[in-house]
Amino acid sequence: MELAWLEDFLALAECLNFSRAAERRNMTQPAFSRRVRAFELWIGVPLFDRSSHRIALTAAGAQFRPVAQDVLRRLYQARQEALEAQSLASSLRFVSTFALSLTFFPAWMRKLEETMALGPVELIADNMQACEKVMLSGQAQFLLCHYHPAASHKLDPQDFLSTPLGQDILMPLTVASSDGAPQFSLPGTPNAPVPHLAYSERSGIGRILASVRAKEAPPVWLKPVFTSHLAIALKTMASDGRGVGWIPASLAADDLAPKGRLVPAGDERWNIAIEIRLFRPRARQSERAENFWAALTRKRGFEPLKAK
């Protein structure tokens, strides 16, 4: 059995499409299909149901998927720890969503350094979907992201712990007109929907918005005009008068009127309160990572951020 087969299996389990999974694994579809079949022969049972137009995991495949994720994560963690054993100082490895890497992470690091010695720190910034993959593969020790209980994520509580670090607010923002009123106002109407600056499916904030709107938000009429996984891109488009985007208050603070051009597109009922959370694997990590987590959860070492 080859380690790459596990990565092939997980890519197909996520995409459920041979062409997209093969592209992700940087190989041709026929070669990818042969490797998946070889892995199934090694396992001894089919992992994918190919009987319909769209493939799906079999019961065996669904049961094996979390095992494969755990095996890969532990192998990569063990490899990293072996590498660290040869160095004089191991790094704390964080992965963060783009918005929080710009707004929360630097100030948080400064605050932590007032109460504890952090040593070398590595940071990867990416969209939420990519951040989850980094954590599931064991390539980072901690994930910093926005969180709302209504939204799903791929970090199973059986395998991952988390702790809240602060609060933020998603605010529907648009550029101000000459009289200071919002250029676009919620909720819009069926005949005149509000131009919407939307998050793509790779965005964690996009998941939160979709989940909350489906369960709690009042009716709204939106017409997508621009889509991105980057909150900062949506903020820029909102400042350019292109529509309404739900932007984290921590990211938009300097752009809100009267200092900036952005104003809320509606009253506070359109705001969504969210948390800033730090995730980690339940499995034991390096000594430095465990000491950091213990100090963080014991003393906190910071004042929770509250977006204004």
N, C-alpha and C positions, 0 to 999 in steps of 0.2 A: 504494500500500500504506500502511495506517495502522499506527502503532505499537501502537494498542490491539488490533489483530488478533493480534499476537504474544502479548500478555497473555491474550487469549481462548483462543488455541491452547494455551498452557501450562496454563491453568486446566482445560480439558477433558482435556488429556493426563494431568493428575494425578487428576481426579475420575472420568473415564471415565463420566460421567453428565451429560446435558445440563441436567437440572433443577438439580442441585447446582452445576454450573459457572456456570449463568446466575445463580443466587442469589449466588454468590461475586462475580460481576462486576456485581451490582446492576442487572439488567435482566430482562425477560421472556424465557422460553425461546424463543418464536418469533423475537424480535429477535436473541437470541444465536445461534440456529441459522443465521439469514441471514448474520450476520457471519462465522461459521466457514466457511460455504459460499463466501462471497465471497473469503475468504483462500485457500481451496483452489483456486478458479478462478484467483487471481493466481499461486499457486505453479505450477499446471499439472497437479497430480496429487492424488488423494485422500490425505488425511493420516489419516483415520479409517475403519475398517471398520464399517459400519452393518448388515451382513448378518445378524448374530445378535442375540439379545435384549440382550446386553451389548456395547457398542461397544468397540473396541480400536484401538490405533495400527496403521496399515499399516507396511510396511517403510520406506516413504518418511517417514512420520510419526516413526517411531523414530529414523531417521537425522537428521531435521531438529530434533528436540527439543533436543539439547545445543547446537546452533547458535543456536536461538532464545534459550535461556537465556544464552548467552555474549553475544549481541548486546544483549539488554536490560541485562545487568550492565554491559557496557562503556559503553552510552549513559548510564545513570544515574551511573556513576562519572565520566564526562566532564562531565556536567552539574554534578555536585557540585564537581568541580575548577574548572570555569569560575566557579561561584559563589564558591568560596574565593579565586580569583584577584582578586576585587573586594574581599575583606575583608582586614583587617590581620593576622588570625591564623586559620588553619584549625584545625578541631577533629579530634581523634582520635575516630572513631566506632566504638563497640563495641555488639554485641548479645550478650546473655547469657541463659542459662536462668535462671528465677526463683531457684532455690535458690542458684546460685553468685553471682548478683547481690547476695544478702543476706549470704552467708558468706565467699566467697573474694575477690570483686572489691574491696571497700573496703580490706581489709588489704593486698592485692596492690598497689593504687594507692599506698598510703602507703609501702610498701617500695620501689617503683620510683622514687618522688619523692626518695628519699635518694641516688640515683645518676644520675638524668637529669631534665632539664626536660621535662615532658610538655605544658605548655600547656593550652588548653581541651580538655575531654573530654566526649563525649556518650555516654550509655548507654541502650540500649533493653533491657528485660527482657520475655521472653515464653517460651512453651513451645518445645520443640525444633523442632517442625514449622514454627512461625511464624518462628523464628530462621533456619532454612534458607532460607525464602522471602526474608527480608530480605537474606541474603548473596547468593543467586542473582540478586536484582534489583539488586545493587550499591548498596544503601542503607546498608550498613555496611562498614567496612574489616576488622573482626576479629570473630570469633565465639568466645565462651568457653563451653565446655560439658563435660559428662562424656563419657568415651569408653571403649569396650571393643572390642577387635578383632573380637569375635564378632558385634557388632551393626552393622547397616547404617545408612548415612546418605546424604544426597543431594549431598554435596560431593565430587565426583569428584576423585581424586588428580591427574588430568591437568590439572585447572583450579584446584586449591587446594593450598596447603601447610599444614602444621600443626607445632606444637612442643609437647611436654609441659611443663606448668607445675607439676604436683604430683600427689599421690595422694589417693584417698579410698576409703571402704569403704561398700558398701551392706549394712546390717545389718537382719535381720528383728526388729522391735521390737514389744513389746506392753506393756501396763500391768502393774505388779507387783501380785500379790495381797498380802494382809495379812502373810503369812509371807515375803514377798520373792521367791517363785517366780513365774515368768511365768503370767499368767492364761490364755494360750493357748500351747500348745507344738507345735513342728514334730516330725514331719511330718504329724501327724493320721492318720486312718484313713479307709477308704472309707465307713464308716458314721458317722463323726464327723469330717467335714472341718473344717479350721481356718478361721474367718471371715477373709477376706482383704480388705485395703485395697489396691485395685489401681490401677495407673496406666492412663490412657487411651492411645489410639494416638497422640495428639499429643505424648506425653512421650518424651524421649530415654532417661530412666531405664527407662521401660516397655519400650522396645525392647531395652535391655541385659538386663533381667531375662528377657524372653521368649527371647532368643537364648541366654543362658547356661544357663537351665533346660532348654532343648531339647537342648543339646549336652553339658552337664557335670554338672548338678545331680542329686542323688539324688532318688528318687521322693518326691512330696509330694502331699497331698490338701488342696486349698483350695476354699473356697466364697466367691466374690466377694460382698461385702455393701456395698461403697462404692467408687466409682471417681472419680478426678480426675487431671488432669495436674499438679497442684501437690503437690510433696513436703511442703510445709509444711501443707497441708490433711490429708494422710494422717498426718502426725506428730500433729496435733491430735486426729484421730479415734482414733489409737492411744492417746494419753494419756487419752482419754475412755472407754477400755475397749471399743472397738468391734471390735477384731480385731488382726491382724498386718499390718504394712506394712514393706517394705524401704525404709529411710530412709538417706540419706547421713549418715555419722558426723559430717561437718563441720556439718550442720544440726542434728543431734540431741545434740551434745556436752553442752549445758547441761540437757538433759532426761533424761539417763541417771542411774540410781541410782548413788550415794546422794543426789546433788543433786536429781534429778528422779524422775519416776514410771516411766520406761521401763526395761525390761530386755530382753535378747536372748531371743527365743522359741526358741532352740536354740543348739547349740555353734558353734564357728568354721567348721565345714564349710559352714554356710549363708551365711556372709559372701561377698561378691563384691568383689574388689579392682578398682578402676576408676581411670582417669586423669582429670586435669583438663587439657584441651588448649585451645590457641588456634589457630584456623584463619584463613587469609587467602587471597585470590585470588593465583594465580601472576602474573597480569597486573600490570604496574607501577601503583602507586597514587600518591597525592600525595607530595610530598617529605617532609612531616612523618611520614606513615605509613611510608614507606620507611626514614627515619632511626630511627624507633621500632623497627621490626622488626630492623634491623641491630644496634642497641644491645642489644635483648632477646636475640637469638640469639648475639651475640658475648660478652656479659658476663653474661647472665641477669639480673643486678640484683635477685635475690630468692633466698630459700631455699625449695625446694619444700615445699609443704604436705603434711604427713602426718597423716591423721586418726587420732585415738587412740581 
